[in-house]
Each structure stands twice: as C-alpha cells, then as structure tokens.
Amino acid sequence: MNKEEIIINTQFALFFESPISRPDSFVVDFNKAIGNIFDQIPVILPVPNELLDVPVVQMNTTNRVYSCNIARGRVDFFHAGVAGQKFPDIKSNFQNEVERLYEFFSDKTKIIRIGFVTRFFFEDEKQDETIAKLINEDFRKYHNGTIHQAYIRYVSSMKIDDFEVNNFTSIEKFFAVISGVEDKIKGILVTRDFNTNLEEGDNYKNRFNFQKIKSFIEKGVEEFKLEDLKKILWPV
C-alpha cells in the first residue's frame, strides 16, 4: 500500500546554560531578527521564576504556520506544514529560520542542548490495528480480545557527528485538521525527535555553531526512515 505522509510541523529547540530573566523584554528584537514573521500580539504569561521550561512568551502568526514558545531556560520554534506539504517543501526555509533563531539566542546565553522534532501524519482508518503491527505477535495473542488501543514509544542512543543523541520515535492515533476538509481525518502521528544528551550539556556548551546545527538537521532527516516504517505498517 502506497502511503504518503504529510508534515504536521517541525520544531527546533535551544536549551540555555543561564536562564533569561525577562524573555518578554526582547520579543520585538527577536521578531525583527527572524524576519518579522509573527504578526499577532505575543501572549505574556506570569510564570514563576523557578519554572525554567514553561513558556513565558507565546508568539504566533495569523496563518498558523509559525509559532514560538520562549521560556527562561529554552526556546522552541515551530514551522507547520500547510496544504499537504512534506518536509522537503519547507526544509530550506526552516533551516534559515533556525539559523536566525540560533544567532539571536546564542548572543544572549550559551546553548547547552539542542533538539530537532518532526511530526508526520498518515491517513489510516484502522489506526490501532495498524500500530499494533509493531508489537510482538506472541504478546498480542496473549492479550485476548480485539484491539482497542495501541501506542509505540521507543528511544535509543546514537551519535550525530560528535554529539551523543537521544533518537526518539512515538507512533499514536491522531485526528488531523486539514485545510479545506470539513471533518477531522483519522490517521497515525509519527514523531521523530533527536535531542542531545542532557548529561552532556556542560561538555557541549562551547561546541555549537550553526554549521553543526545544520548538519544535525541533515543527519536527523536521514534518520527519519519513513520508507522503512511504512513497509512494516502497510506491507504490500
């Protein structure tokens, strides 16, 4: 069966060595640095100082293509797909946006970790039955009854260039909202997440630059392995 994926969104995260006390104070400068793509008024949230990963600033665009969450300890930038786009359709723009993101925040504090996350959607009426193909058949036989729910989460360790990386996959049922389609579409969400090892943060803080980040994205794309996954989920 020839299944085609569409991209829900792709995300890049930067983790800071030193917390930024007032992320709201440079929203205007950041928007300018990234090309004034955010046309909505940012949402500023009263987050306690000790919560470093909770967004203080949420930035969005009217067309919902871009969003950005800025916490005291990290920033997450999102580029959403539209009209059935695939990752190659937005890859070049996304890399340019990540370069501006990195240049802006690396000037504020050292970056100790990075993360690259991409979410893909496959239309499928038999969501749980399809996902269950990834679960050992003997286990499924042991678990009597019809399939009601299946979910996969798997994490391995690997090297990308000279970085120790967590290679994360999750596969779950999903109901996608597609522009031009009235009803939500049943299917499967595949998330591929590559993030540098938390314990190596101190070792990596002086080793990031944009060329390494660009290579990180390129090598992560090579590890998507969507064609291999499709052969397991939807064998001919």
Steps between C-alpha positions, in 0.01 A plus 500: 500500500646834395454726801608863477587709804426866553685714748308634800792711621871505559660648808842610616588552866793680662576444869677776694788477745385811689129580538370811328322702767277707268427320171223753436750787485645405163194374312511790253871453431459125455211542257707746300798261497291213367340709225192651670305182435290526818204727431295432813540668839714266715347340807697571818438257786570558874728199546690461831876551465584144607305342209768515232331286234153658510445762227495861614438626147283338231528642148274406209408595146152556362548229238614254772815409309741627766501491877765545766505435875767678702563381854774617736699185433418413136341613176290285264436613143233329286439503125173329403423337168206620292295350216655155516864613504784257564818581691710571186246772408592705808851375576695792350285765666511315830879482497520874433261567788699278736818685403343833600359339816842370600683825420257703709492281812865394498578870533297507825630184670697185427306214340553168681249275319309490174199304379348435157144361493280424199144370501356310203141397430383196304131462421373163626153383597630208709731698723549261793506185288773651285714615794465158663701346214808639676423298813621142539237261363538256791427781742192601303373140508551495875293818530158356414223703333480746216749784478371808679809718524866478400785745548873469437784693666861403444823682584854401409839670531705588195769737375436795272840637410674532838182532708334229708135510395170354619323354197129500588202360309136504604209368296141566605150550369422854387214702354639760262340829405580560133424832333209471257369182664193536723549196723805387693691223324582176680859390486832441668744756637868408479733720705876492440702681765878542514640682803847521649561313822402694814804382697737635234374858524811641667724326249307629200447865596807623307460269203185623327502717190254525217694270266480226761131570553437484125684167487292383799182570304634333185606185685169495690312508169704201383383316812127562443486154334139551397521265203622219724224568749233503230606154380431365849173685561352459153659195334405443137 
